[in-house]
Amino acid sequence: MSATLAFDSEGQSHSNAAMTAAKRPVASALHTLVLLTILLGGAGLMYFSAGKLRTAGHPNRTALYLSTAIWEWLLTAYVLWGVRRHGTSLNEVTGTKWRSFPDFARDFGIAVAFWFVALMVLGATAVALHFRGTKESVGFLAPRGLAQIALWIVVCVTAGFCEETIFRGYLQKQFIAWSGSAGVGLIASAAVFGACHIYQGVKPAIVITVYGLMFGILAQWRKSLRPGMITHALHDTVSGIAVSFLR
């Protein structure tokens, strides 16, 4: 009886700790405001430069890929610095680590299943918006040749890790803590995620906002970013290569 009471007490303690962590900001308000300014400012610059890249006969994709990867790692480093400076555990941002191969296999299976569901939802959203221009909106980014494809995969893996850390691991938790509402946090993070892809156009940005919302729900359910990271990297890799071959 006493062992049962001790077990219940310990379980309740862990539950209360998790609830407290969910309500606590992961970084300072100033740090988040600076990050939002950088993200939205960078999205605005990319919006205007994307037009030039679309009309360029031979854009330097290698330089674009490298600069994109470096930029995302710098943003992630800024996020993690702010988190650590605030005294927040990195596991609180990214979720629990894989401790065995079955842990990885489970999250990989969830990621693949989530991807197929997401493709159907995104397809329905695109139809509702009468959007058919994926090739036109991101065709200029698609790799050409094996060397660019290899570099593209590196960029996509970077995006999977960095963007999930920034938007779902950091911003989503920060917005939930500020608002006291998981729904508000999910929507706000997805909206920023979509706005950061405005360079693709308004309709693609709306589709990406829906995708971001789905990623947010997945992260909230799994209490981990890892399935989302896998799906994000996989989706971007396959999409870019598919657009390249459809060229």
Order of alpha helices (4+ residues) and beta strands (2+ residues): alpha-alpha-alpha-alpha-alpha-alpha-alpha-alpha-alpha-alpha-alpha
